Amino acid sequence: MRILPLGLILIFIVACNSSKKPDEAAFLEGLDSAEVEGPAISEEVISSIIQQIPSPLEISVLLKESGTKYDRSILNSPDNISKYNSNYQKSLNLGIYGTDLGYTNIYEQNQDGIEYMSSIKELAESLSIGQFFDIETIGRLATNSKNLDSLLLITTQNFNSINKYLQDQNRANLSVLSLTGGWLEAMHITCQVYAKNPDNKDLRETIGEQKIILDNVVQLLSFYEQKDPNMASLLGEMRELQKVYESVEIVKTYKESTFEIVDGVMVIKDNSTSEIKITNENVETISNLVSSIRKNIIS
């Protein structure tokens, strides 16, 4: 199972050769007044979700083949950044803006991309994690489609660095919130694209696949249910989305794996398949609830 398209492609970019050290004092000053001492979430748990992100190139093909034109109106406006005052709001919308930046990149809307990069940098700095964001690297990679796979690799590898740093500061909840925001925005965009292409089976099945990813998101949020009322409220909304997904069925057909030689290296090929049983009515219900949850976050 894979996480939704676009999600978190550009959220967490680390300057690989940066010599900057985290400013502990600045970080502590940026924390919310209430302590959130949830259990430390291992890097393996986070990375196991991140690694399920599909290739951005695959998603580019999927969206462009749908024939849907670029639509900035479905994104969260960069102008909304002034509304986000708490770390809870900033972290969620950091993830949302990261996904929106990925969307602008797919459609090569560079001017819009610059605006989203600016918002991402501002939110990151206000959370005192700006040292992990190399905007110049983002811009250089994002403007060349040949670099998208490299960009995804950097994102996947370095999210763990941010997560570890936040855990060390007892703020792993911020990385969970950013992950959730990015996933939710990806859900929103895909549902909006599908609404214009209701006969697109690939988009419909992609939405159905999120039943598994949603379970992982709920599990992550549940670690903080008793510690953070905001996250508990968000968890409640995600559990409502889980209930909607109960009518979506994923049937796995097991087939024995085989060995293949790829570039002189023997690899294992998984021949198992999954059938996603989801109707247009299911998608409409899911889309409406996703829009409602998202509205509460970006308003």
C-alpha positions as CSV (number, residue, x, y, z in Angstrom):
1,M,0.0,0.0,0.0
2,R,1.2,3.5,-0.8
3,I,0.6,6.9,0.6
4,L,-1.3,9.4,-1.5
5,P,0.4,11.2,-4.4
6,L,2.3,14.4,-3.8
7,G,2.2,14.0,0.0
8,L,5.4,15.1,1.7
9,I,7.5,15.1,-1.4
10,L,8.9,18.5,-0.6
11,I,8.1,19.0,3.1
12,F,11.3,18.0,4.8
13,I,14.4,19.0,2.8
14,V,17.7,19.0,4.7
15,A,20.8,20.8,3.6
16,C,23.1,17.9,3.2
17,N,26.3,19.9,3.5
18,S,25.0,22.5,6.0
19,S,27.3,23.5,8.8
20,K,24.6,25.1,10.9
21,K,23.8,23.7,14.3
22,P,20.3,23.7,15.9
23,D,19.8,26.7,18.1
24,E,18.4,25.1,21.2
25,A,17.4,28.3,22.9
26,A,15.5,29.5,19.8
27,F,13.8,26.1,19.6
28,L,12.7,26.2,23.2
29,E,11.3,29.7,22.9
30,G,9.1,28.5,20.0
31,L,7.5,25.7,21.9
32,D,3.8,25.9,23.0
33,S,3.4,26.7,26.7
34,A,1.8,23.3,27.4
35,E,4.3,20.4,27.5
36,V,3.5,17.4,25.3
37,E,5.3,14.4,26.6
38,G,4.1,11.7,24.3
39,P,6.0,8.5,23.9
40,A,9.0,8.7,21.6
41,I,8.1,7.3,18.2
42,S,10.9,5.3,16.7
43,E,12.5,6.4,13.4
44,E,11.5,3.0,12.0
45,V,7.8,3.7,12.6
46,I,7.9,7.1,10.8
47,S,10.1,5.9,8.0
48,S,7.9,2.8,7.4
49,I,5.1,5.2,6.4
50,I,7.3,7.7,4.5
51,Q,8.9,4.9,2.4
52,Q,5.5,4.0,1.0
53,I,5.3,7.2,-0.9
54,P,5.1,6.4,-4.7
55,S,7.5,7.9,-7.2
56,P,6.6,11.5,-8.0
57,L,7.2,10.7,-11.6
58,E,4.5,8.0,-11.4
59,I,2.1,10.4,-9.9
60,S,2.9,13.1,-12.4
61,V,1.9,10.7,-15.2
62,L,-1.3,9.7,-13.3
63,L,-2.5,13.3,-12.8
64,K,-1.5,14.6,-16.2
65,E,-3.1,11.6,-18.0
66,S,-6.3,12.4,-16.2
67,G,-6.4,15.5,-18.3
68,T,-7.1,17.8,-15.4
69,K,-5.8,21.3,-15.6
70,Y,-3.8,23.0,-12.9
71,D,-6.2,24.6,-10.3
72,R,-4.6,26.7,-7.7
73,S,-8.0,27.2,-6.0
74,I,-7.9,23.7,-4.5
75,L,-4.8,24.5,-2.6
76,N,-4.3,26.3,0.7
77,S,-3.5,29.9,0.0
78,P,-0.1,31.1,1.1
79,D,-1.9,34.2,2.4
80,N,-3.4,32.1,5.2
81,I,-0.1,31.8,6.9
82,S,-0.9,34.7,9.2
83,K,-3.7,32.7,10.7
84,Y,-1.4,30.1,12.1
85,N,-0.3,31.1,15.6
86,S,0.1,27.9,17.6
87,N,2.7,25.1,16.9
88,Y,-0.2,22.8,16.3
89,Q,-1.5,24.9,13.4
90,K,1.9,25.6,12.1
91,S,3.0,22.0,12.0
92,L,-0.2,20.8,10.3
93,N,0.0,23.5,7.7
94,L,3.7,23.0,7.1
95,G,2.7,19.6,5.9
96,I,-0.2,21.0,3.8
97,Y,2.0,23.6,2.2
98,G,4.6,21.0,1.4
99,T,2.0,18.9,-0.5
100,D,0.8,22.1,-2.3
101,L,4.3,22.9,-3.4
102,G,4.6,19.4,-4.9
103,Y,1.3,20.0,-6.8
104,T,2.6,23.3,-8.2
105,N,5.8,21.5,-9.3
106,I,4.0,18.8,-11.2
107,Y,2.3,21.4,-13.3
108,E,5.5,23.5,-13.6
109,Q,3.9,26.5,-12.0
110,N,7.1,28.0,-10.8
111,Q,5.8,31.4,-9.7
112,D,3.2,29.7,-7.4
113,G,5.9,27.4,-6.2
114,I,8.1,30.3,-5.0
115,E,5.2,31.5,-2.9
116,Y,4.7,28.2,-1.3
117,M,8.5,27.8,-0.7
118,S,8.4,31.2,1.1
119,S,5.5,30.0,3.3
120,I,7.2,26.8,4.1
121,K,10.4,28.6,5.1
122,E,8.5,31.0,7.3
123,L,6.6,28.2,9.1
124,A,9.8,26.2,9.6
125,E,11.6,29.1,11.1
126,S,8.8,30.0,13.4
127,L,9.0,26.4,14.7
128,S,12.7,26.8,15.1
129,I,13.5,24.0,12.6
130,G,14.4,26.3,9.7
131,Q,18.0,25.0,9.9
132,F,16.7,21.8,8.3
133,F,15.3,23.5,5.2
134,D,17.5,24.4,2.3
135,I,15.2,26.5,0.1
136,E,17.9,26.8,-2.6
137,T,18.2,23.1,-2.9
138,I,14.4,22.7,-3.0
139,G,14.2,25.3,-5.8
140,R,17.0,23.7,-7.8
141,L,15.6,20.2,-7.7
142,A,12.0,21.2,-8.0
143,T,12.5,23.1,-11.3
144,N,14.0,20.1,-13.0
145,S,11.7,17.1,-13.4
146,K,14.7,14.8,-13.9
147,N,15.6,15.5,-10.2
148,L,12.3,14.5,-8.8
149,D,13.4,11.0,-7.7
150,S,16.5,12.4,-6.1
151,L,14.3,14.9,-4.3
152,L,12.1,12.2,-3.0
153,L,15.1,10.2,-1.8
154,I,16.5,13.2,0.1
155,T,13.1,13.8,1.6
156,T,12.7,10.2,2.8
157,Q,16.2,10.0,4.2
158,N,16.2,13.3,6.0
159,F,12.8,13.3,7.6
160,N,14.3,10.9,10.1
161,S,16.9,13.6,11.0
162,I,14.1,16.1,11.8
163,N,12.0,13.5,13.7
164,K,15.0,12.5,15.8
165,Y,15.8,16.1,16.6
166,L,12.1,16.8,17.6
167,Q,12.1,13.6,19.7
168,D,15.2,14.8,21.5
169,Q,13.3,18.0,22.4
170,N,10.1,16.0,23.4
171,R,8.4,17.4,20.4
172,A,7.9,14.4,18.1
173,N,4.3,15.4,18.0
174,L,5.3,18.2,15.5
175,S,6.6,15.7,13.0
176,V,3.5,13.6,13.4
177,L,1.3,16.6,12.7
178,S,3.3,17.6,9.6
179,L,3.0,14.1,8.3
180,T,-0.7,14.1,8.9
181,G,-1.2,17.5,7.3
182,G,0.7,16.5,4.2
183,W,-1.3,13.3,3.9
184,L,-4.6,15.0,4.4
185,E,-3.8,17.6,1.7
186,A,-2.8,14.9,-0.7
187,M,-6.1,13.2,0.0
188,H,-7.9,16.5,-0.7
189,I,-6.1,17.2,-4.0
190,T,-6.6,13.7,-5.3
191,C,-10.3,13.7,-4.4
192,Q,-10.7,17.1,-6.1
193,V,-9.0,15.8,-9.2
194,Y,-11.1,12.6,-9.2
195,A,-14.3,14.7,-8.9
196,K,-13.5,16.0,-12.4
197,N,-12.6,12.6,-13.6
198,P,-15.1,10.1,-12.0
199,D,-14.3,7.4,-14.6
200,N,-10.6,7.3,-13.7
201,K,-10.1,3.9,-12.1
202,D,-6.5,4.6,-11.1
203,L,-7.5,7.7,-9.1
204,R,-10.4,5.9,-7.5
205,E,-8.2,3.0,-6.4
206,T,-5.5,5.3,-5.1
207,I,-8.1,6.9,-2.8
208,G,-9.2,3.4,-1.7
209,E,-5.7,2.4,-0.9
210,Q,-5.5,5.1,1.7
211,K,-7.5,2.9,4.1
212,I,-4.3,1.2,5.2
213,I,-2.3,4.5,5.4
214,L,-5.1,6.1,7.4
215,D,-4.8,3.3,10.0
216,N,-1.1,4.2,10.4
217,V,-1.9,7.9,10.7
218,V,-4.5,7.1,13.4
219,Q,-2.0,5.0,15.3
220,L,0.6,7.8,15.3
221,L,-2.0,10.3,16.6
222,S,-3.2,8.0,19.2
223,F,0.2,8.1,21.0
224,Y,-0.8,11.7,22.0
225,E,-4.5,11.2,22.7
226,Q,-4.1,11.6,26.5
227,K,-1.5,14.4,26.3
228,D,-2.6,16.9,23.8
229,P,-6.3,18.0,23.4
230,N,-5.7,19.4,19.9
231,M,-4.3,16.1,18.7
232,A,-7.1,14.2,20.5
233,S,-9.6,16.3,18.6
234,L,-7.9,15.6,15.3
235,L,-7.7,11.9,16.1
236,G,-11.4,11.9,16.7
237,E,-12.0,13.3,13.2
238,M,-9.6,10.8,11.7
239,R,-11.4,8.0,13.4
240,E,-14.6,9.2,11.8
241,L,-12.9,9.0,8.5
242,Q,-11.9,5.4,9.4
243,K,-15.6,4.6,9.8
244,V,-16.3,5.9,6.4
245,Y,-13.6,3.7,5.0
246,E,-15.2,0.6,6.5
247,S,-17.2,0.2,3.4
248,V,-14.1,0.1,1.2
249,E,-12.7,-3.4,0.8
250,I,-9.2,-4.3,-0.1
251,V,-8.8,-7.9,-1.3
252,K,-5.2,-9.3,-1.4
253,T,-4.4,-12.2,-3.7
254,Y,-1.2,-13.9,-2.8
255,K,1.1,-15.2,-5.5
256,E,4.5,-16.7,-4.9
257,S,7.4,-14.3,-5.3
258,T,9.9,-14.8,-8.1
259,F,13.5,-13.8,-8.6
260,E,14.7,-11.5,-11.4
261,I,18.0,-10.1,-12.5
262,V,18.0,-6.3,-12.7
263,D,21.2,-4.6,-13.7
264,G,23.1,-7.7,-12.8
265,V,21.6,-7.9,-9.3
266,M,19.1,-10.6,-8.3
267,V,16.0,-9.1,-6.8
268,I,12.7,-10.5,-5.4
269,K,9.6,-9.6,-7.4
270,D,6.3,-9.5,-5.4
271,N,3.6,-11.0,-7.7
272,S,0.8,-10.6,-5.2
273,T,-2.0,-8.3,-6.2
274,S,-4.7,-6.2,-4.5
275,E,-8.2,-5.5,-5.6
276,I,-9.7,-2.2,-4.3
277,K,-13.5,-2.3,-4.0
278,I,-14.6,1.3,-3.8
279,T,-17.6,3.0,-5.4
280,N,-18.1,6.6,-6.6
281,E,-20.5,7.0,-3.6
282,N,-17.7,5.9,-1.3
283,V,-15.3,8.5,-2.8
284,E,-17.9,11.3,-2.5
285,T,-18.4,10.5,1.2
286,I,-14.7,10.3,1.9
287,S,-14.1,13.5,-0.1
288,N,-16.7,15.5,1.9
289,L,-15.3,14.4,5.2
290,V,-11.7,15.1,4.2
291,S,-12.8,18.6,3.1
292,S,-14.4,19.2,6.4
293,I,-11.4,18.1,8.4
294,R,-9.1,20.2,6.2
295,K,-11.3,23.3,6.5
296,N,-10.9,23.2,10.3
297,I,-7.1,23.0,9.9
298,I,-6.5,25.8,7.3
299,S,-9.2,28.3,8.5
